[in-house]
Amino acid sequence: MNYAGDLTPQQAWEKLENDPKAILVDCRTRAEWSFVGVPDLEVIGKKTVFIEWAMFPDGAPNMLFVEQMRDAGIADDDEVIFLCRSGHRSIGAAEAATADGVAKAYNVLDGFEGPLDENDHRGAAGWRALNLPWRQS
């Protein structure tokens, strides 16, 4: 593992709630933010940082990801929690952040929507399924 570790969505929420240095980076695509929904951190006085890890519609890597992360104010001593749809792209984001000097970069297991179920549908696991704060954009 080339990052600080994995967190369940509930652990991620607790870290965001209790640690002033904890930042949530949603690394899904603009389309996912627009059509699926986004984490809502307003109740704890924070804002989610939105940076695409892969670009829509072709899935090409965002070559400016680390630069955009730094432009968003993320520092080496922040605890950065990366969230994607199902917990896979966010691993790459956490690894990239770690390689750039962020010592505490985490992946959220099951992401925002969780893995596909037996009917090829998402939503039975993840941030949204646990009723953690989110909103439709």
RADA-V378790 format. One record per pair of residues at least 24 apart in sequence whose ideal C-beta (glycine too) atoms are under 10 Angstrom apart, sorted by sequence separation. I is the first residue (numbers start at 1). J is the second residue. If there is no record, write none. Layout:
# RADA-V378790
i=<I/I>
j=<J/J>
This chain:
# RADA-V378790
i=<17/22/23/24/25/26/27/28/29/32/49/69/76/77/78/79/80/81/82/83/84/86/87/16/20/23/24/25/26/27/28/29/30/31/47/49/76/77/78/79/80/81/82/83/85/86/87/13/17/18/20/23/24/25/26/27/28/29/30/31/74/75/76/77/78/79/80/81/82/83/84/85/86/87/12/17/26/27/29/65/66/69/70/75/76/77/78/79/81/83/84/85/86/87/88/13/16/17/25/28/29/61/65/69/74/76/83/84/85/86/87/17/53/82/83/84/85/86/9/16/29/54/59/66/70/85/86/13/49/51/53/61/62/65/66/69/70/74/16/49/52/65/70/29/48/49/66/67/69/62/66/27/48/53/54/61/65/66/53/66/69/86/52/53/85/27/53/54/87/53/54/86/87/25/53/86/52/85/27/39/51/84/25/53/83/25/39/83/38/23/25/23/25/36/23/23/23/32/25/32/21/23/24/25/26/27/28/29/21/22/23/24/25/26/27/28/29/21/22/23/24/25/26/27/28/20/21/22/23/24/25/26/27/28/19/20/21/22/23/24/25/26/19/29/28/19/27/28/16/27/15/26/16/25/27/15/27/26/27/13/25/12/25/27/39/11/12/27/12/7/9/25/39/7/9/38/4/7/37/4/7/36/37/3/4/36/9/3/8/23/32/33/7/25/32/6/23/25/32/22/24/26/21/25/28/6/22/24/27/28/6/19/26/28/26/36/48/3/36/50/3/6/39/2/3/5/15/38/39/44/1/2/3/4/37/38/43/3/15/37/41/42/2/3/36/40/41/1/2/3/4/39/40/41/42/1/2/3/4/12/39/40/3/11/12/13/38/39/40/2/3/12/38/39/40/1/2/11/12/37/38/40/4/10/11/36/37/38/3/4/5/7/9/37/38/3/4/5/6/7/8/9/36/37/3/4/5/6/7/8/9/26/35/36/3/4/5/6/7/8/9/34/35/2/3/4/6/9/24/34/3/5/6/33/9/32/1/30/13/12/9/16/8/9/10/13/16/8/9/8/9/13/9/10/12/13/9/8/9/10/9>
j=<41/46/47/48/49/50/51/52/53/56/73/93/100/101/102/103/104/105/106/107/108/110/111/41/45/48/49/50/51/52/53/54/55/56/72/74/101/102/103/104/105/106/107/108/110/111/112/39/43/44/46/49/50/51/52/53/54/55/56/57/100/101/102/103/104/105/106/107/108/109/110/111/112/113/39/44/53/54/56/92/93/96/97/102/103/104/105/106/108/110/111/112/113/114/115/41/44/45/53/56/57/89/93/97/102/104/111/112/113/114/115/46/82/111/112/113/114/115/39/46/59/84/89/96/100/115/116/44/80/82/84/92/93/96/97/100/101/105/48/81/84/97/102/62/81/82/99/100/102/96/100/62/83/88/89/96/100/101/89/102/105/122/89/90/122/65/91/92/125/92/93/125/126/65/93/126/93/126/69/81/93/126/68/96/126/69/83/127/83/69/72/72/74/85/73/74/75/84/78/85/75/78/79/80/81/82/83/84/77/78/79/80/81/82/83/84/85/78/79/80/81/82/83/84/85/78/79/80/81/82/83/84/85/86/78/79/80/81/82/83/84/85/79/89/89/81/89/90/79/90/79/90/81/90/92/81/93/93/94/81/93/81/94/96/108/81/82/97/83/79/81/97/112/81/83/112/79/82/112/80/83/112/113/80/81/113/87/82/87/102/111/112/87/105/112/87/104/106/113/104/106/108/104/108/111/90/106/108/111/112/91/104/111/113/112/122/134/90/123/137/91/94/127/91/92/94/104/127/128/133/91/92/93/94/127/128/133/94/106/128/132/133/94/95/128/132/133/94/95/96/97/132/133/134/135/95/96/97/98/106/133/134/98/106/107/108/133/134/135/98/99/108/134/135/136/98/99/108/109/134/135/137/102/108/109/134/135/136/102/103/104/106/108/136/137/103/104/105/106/107/108/109/136/137/104/105/106/107/108/109/110/127/136/137/105/106/107/108/109/110/111/136/137/105/106/107/109/112/127/137/107/109/110/137/114/137/107/137/127/127/125/132/125/126/127/130/133/126/127/127/128/132/129/130/132/133/130/130/131/132/132>
